[in-house]
Amino acid sequence: MSDTLMWEVRAVPGRRDDLLRWVEATVQREADIYLGGQDRIVVIARGVAKLPDPPEELVARPVHQWPFQHHRRVAGE
C-alpha cells in the first residue's frame, strides 16, 4: 500500500511563482515542496493518494505523479 506521493509539474515559462502559490494553497497535508530547474515544482506528500491538477494555463505539460511506500529512514553521519 502506498503512503507517499511524488508529484511533479513544470510551469509555463515565467509562471513558476503563480504555480507555486497555487501549490502552497492546495497542498493541505504534510508535504515538502521543492523547486527545480526549468520551472519545475516537486511535492513529496504523505498520506495522500493523489493531488489535483493545477490550472492548465500555469502548466507547460501534464502533471506526473508516482505513489511510493516508505521503507525506512537511514540516519546520516
Buried (B, 14 or more C-beta within 10 A) or exposed (E): EEEBBBBBBBBBEEBBEBBBEBBEEEBEEEBEBEEEEEBBBBBBBEEBEEBEBBEEEBBBEEBEBEEEEEEEEEEEE
